[in-house]
Amino acid sequence: MADEEKGAVESGESGKEKEMKQGGNKSGASGKPAQAGEMSVVDHLEELRRRIIICIAAWVVFSIAGWYLTPWIVSYIKAYPQLAGVQLIMIKPAEAFMARFRLAIVSGVVLAVPIIIQQIMGFILPALYEGEKKWAIRLVPASVFLFYLGAAFALFAVIPLTLQFFLVSMTQGIATPQLSVEEYINFLISMTILIGLVFQVPIVILFLTMVGILSSKMLQAGRRYAIVAIFVIAAVATPSTDMLTMVVVAVPMVLLYEVSIWFAKLAGK
């Protein structure tokens, strides 16, 4: 009897070991990373709160730094040749303060982006499968880089051409241009953010390709329609009506579309 009971216990233990091994194999096959323990909802909320606080703290610190960098930023954006002879004026008592405040806030966001992205990735990566992690680690830095690239393109190419059209070509013999500080800063910020978002086209198309909505063949087949749509978007996105500015914005978008096709092929779609 003792031998039989001992054999039953050993058999039960071996069965449990097999179940645990099978469960581990299933977990590995699903691609889900093994975790020492599952976090409760309260733990997730606590971690989310901690990461949000870090993001806000980074934004505040960099915004304070941006406040002190504002004179240097203003000296740069006033140095466009198209602004030669153009006066920046304030028409409201708090206009200069609000313009500097907006610049500081936007500068804080731009400078804090790496920390914000790091916190977002740190929160969502543990919940992703291995394949999803691999694409997320590649796409998120690429998205940040493309946004910065678009912002630089706006500051060094699109904005000078727009100012040339509005302040030089359209005012000759008609009026002496004067710019409100607040309106000028808002124009620069909106144009920079807009072009930065336009440069996210490859990331959006690659995402739509990965979820099965688009494919490289569909993108190639619709190339001519996409080019027409790009020029229409460029015409709407740029405030000036001259062809040169529209072409300067549209050509990089066409190149980004071609890059998107290459990304789609790379993803095997």
C-alpha positions in Angstrom: 0.0 0.0 0.0 2.8 2.4 0.9 4.5 1.6 -2.4 1.3 2.2 -4.3 0.7 5.6 -2.6 4.3 6.6 -3.2 3.9 5.7 -6.9 0.7 7.7 -7.1 2.3 10.8 -5.6 5.3 10.5 -8.0 3.0 10.0 -10.9 1.0 13.1 -9.9 4.1 15.2 -9.5 5.4 14.0 -12.9 2.1 14.9 -14.4 2.3 18.4 -13.0 5.8 18.8 -14.3 4.6 17.8 -17.8 1.8 20.3 -17.6 4.2 23.1 -16.5 6.6 22.2 -19.4 3.7 22.2 -21.9 2.4 25.5 -20.6 5.9 26.9 -20.9 6.2 25.6 -24.4 2.9 27.2 -25.4 4.0 30.5 -23.9 7.2 30.4 -25.8 5.4 29.5 -29.0 3.1 32.4 -28.7 6.1 34.7 -28.6 5.0 36.3 -25.4 7.9 37.1 -23.1 8.0 35.1 -19.9 7.4 37.3 -16.8 8.2 36.5 -13.2 4.8 37.7 -12.1 1.8 39.4 -13.5 1.2 43.0 -12.5 -2.2 43.9 -11.1 -4.3 46.7 -12.4 -3.3 48.9 -9.5 0.4 48.2 -10.3 -0.1 49.1 -13.9 -1.9 52.4 -12.9 0.9 53.2 -10.5 3.6 52.6 -13.1 1.6 54.7 -15.6 1.3 57.5 -13.1 5.1 57.4 -12.4 5.9 57.5 -16.1 3.5 60.4 -16.7 5.1 62.3 -13.9 8.6 61.8 -15.4 7.3 63.0 -18.8 5.7 66.1 -17.3 8.9 66.8 -15.2 11.1 66.5 -18.3 8.7 68.8 -20.2 8.8 71.4 -17.4 12.6 71.3 -17.0 13.2 71.7 -20.8 10.5 74.4 -21.1 12.4 76.4 -18.4 15.5 75.9 -20.4 13.6 76.9 -23.5 12.6 80.1 -21.8 16.2 81.1 -21.5 17.0 79.9 -25.0 14.2 82.0 -26.5 16.3 85.1 -27.2 18.7 82.9 -29.2 15.8 81.2 -31.1 14.2 84.6 -31.8 17.5 86.0 -33.1 17.7 83.1 -35.5 14.1 83.3 -36.8 14.6 87.1 -37.3 17.7 86.4 -39.4 15.8 85.2 -42.5 16.9 87.4 -45.4 13.3 87.8 -46.4 12.7 89.8 -43.1 15.2 92.5 -44.1 13.5 95.8 -43.5 10.5 94.1 -41.9 9.5 95.3 -38.4 8.3 92.9 -35.7 5.8 94.8 -33.7 3.5 94.0 -30.7 0.0 95.3 -30.7 -1.1 93.9 -27.3 0.5 94.5 -23.9 1.2 90.8 -23.2 2.0 89.8 -26.8 5.8 89.6 -26.5 5.4 87.6 -23.2 2.9 85.2 -24.8 5.1 84.7 -27.9 8.1 83.9 -25.7 6.0 81.6 -23.5 4.7 79.6 -26.5 8.3 79.3 -27.9 9.4 78.0 -24.5 6.6 75.4 -24.2 7.2 74.1 -27.8 10.9 74.0 -27.2 10.3 72.0 -24.0 8.2 69.5 -25.9 10.8 69.1 -28.7 13.7 68.7 -26.3 11.7 66.3 -24.1 10.6 64.0 -26.9 13.4 61.4 -26.4 12.5 61.0 -22.7 8.8 60.9 -23.5 9.3 58.2 -26.1 11.5 56.3 -23.7 8.8 56.3 -21.0 6.0 55.3 -23.5 8.1 52.4 -24.8 9.0 51.3 -21.3 5.3 51.1 -20.5 4.0 49.3 -23.6 6.9 47.0 -24.6 6.4 44.4 -21.9 2.8 43.8 -23.2 4.0 43.2 -26.8 4.9 40.0 -28.5 8.5 39.5 -29.7 7.7 40.4 -33.3 5.7 43.5 -32.3 8.6 44.6 -30.0 11.0 44.3 -32.9 8.9 46.6 -35.2 8.1 49.0 -32.4 11.8 49.4 -31.5 12.5 50.2 -35.1 9.5 52.4 -36.0 9.4 54.7 -33.0 12.9 56.1 -33.4 12.4 56.3 -37.1 9.2 58.3 -36.5 11.0 60.7 -34.2 13.8 61.1 -36.7 11.4 61.8 -39.5 9.6 64.4 -37.4 12.8 66.2 -36.6 13.8 66.0 -40.3 10.5 67.5 -41.4 10.8 70.3 -38.8 14.3 71.1 -40.1 13.0 71.0 -43.7 10.3 73.5 -42.7 12.7 75.9 -41.0 15.4 75.8 -43.7 13.3 75.5 -46.9 9.5 75.9 -46.7 9.4 78.9 -44.4 12.0 81.0 -46.2 10.1 80.4 -49.5 6.8 81.3 -47.9 8.2 84.5 -46.5 9.7 85.4 -49.8 6.3 85.1 -51.5 4.3 87.0 -48.9 6.8 89.6 -47.7 8.8 90.3 -50.8 6.9 89.3 -54.0 3.4 90.3 -52.9 4.3 93.6 -51.1 6.4 95.4 -53.7 4.8 98.7 -54.5 1.8 97.9 -52.4 2.6 98.1 -48.7 5.4 98.2 -46.1 5.3 94.8 -44.3 5.1 94.7 -40.5 4.6 91.5 -38.6 3.0 91.0 -35.2 5.4 89.0 -33.0 2.6 86.7 -31.8 1.3 86.0 -35.3 4.8 85.4 -36.7 5.7 82.9 -33.9 2.4 81.1 -34.3 3.0 80.9 -38.1 6.5 79.4 -37.5 5.3 76.9 -34.9 2.3 75.7 -37.0 4.3 75.3 -40.2 7.1 73.4 -38.4 4.7 71.0 -36.8 2.6 70.6 -40.0 5.6 69.7 -42.1 7.0 67.4 -39.3 3.7 65.5 -39.4 3.7 65.3 -43.2 7.1 63.5 -42.9 5.3 60.7 -40.9 3.8 59.4 -44.2 6.2 56.4 -44.4 5.4 55.3 -40.9 1.6 55.5 -41.4 1.8 53.6 -44.7 4.0 51.0 -43.2 1.6 50.5 -40.3 -1.3 50.2 -42.7 0.7 47.7 -44.7 1.5 45.6 -41.6 -2.2 45.4 -40.6 -3.1 44.3 -44.1 -4.9 47.4 -45.3 -2.2 48.2 -47.9 0.5 46.3 -49.8 3.5 47.2 -51.8 1.6 46.1 -55.0 -1.3 48.4 -54.2 1.1 51.3 -53.5 2.9 50.8 -56.8 -0.4 50.5 -58.7 -1.7 53.7 -57.2 1.5 55.7 -57.6 0.1 58.2 -60.2 -3.0 58.9 -58.1 -0.9 59.2 -55.0 1.4 61.8 -56.7 -1.7 63.9 -57.7 -3.0 63.7 -54.2 0.4 64.7 -52.8 0.5 67.8 -54.9 -3.1 68.7 -53.8 -2.1 68.2 -50.2 1.0 70.3 -50.7 -1.1 73.1 -52.2 -3.4 73.1 -49.3 -0.7 72.7 -46.6 1.4 75.6 -47.8 -0.1 79.1 -47.2 1.5 80.7 -50.2 0.0 80.1 -53.7 3.2 80.1 -55.7 4.2 76.9 -57.6 7.8 76.9 -56.2 6.7 76.4 -52.5 4.2 73.8 -53.5 6.9 71.8 -55.5 9.4 72.1 -52.6 6.9 70.6 -50.2 5.5 68.0 -52.7 8.9 66.5 -53.9 10.0 65.3 -50.5 6.5 63.8 -50.0 6.8 61.9 -53.3 10.2 60.6 -52.2 8.7 59.6 -48.8 6.0 57.7 -50.7 8.7 55.8 -52.6 10.4 55.1 -49.3 7.1 53.7 -48.0 6.9 51.3 -50.9 10.4 50.1 -50.1 9.4 49.7 -46.4 6.4 47.7 -47.4 8.5 45.3 -49.5 11.0 45.1 -46.6 8.1 44.0 -44.4 7.2 41.2 -46.8 3.9 42.7 -47.8 
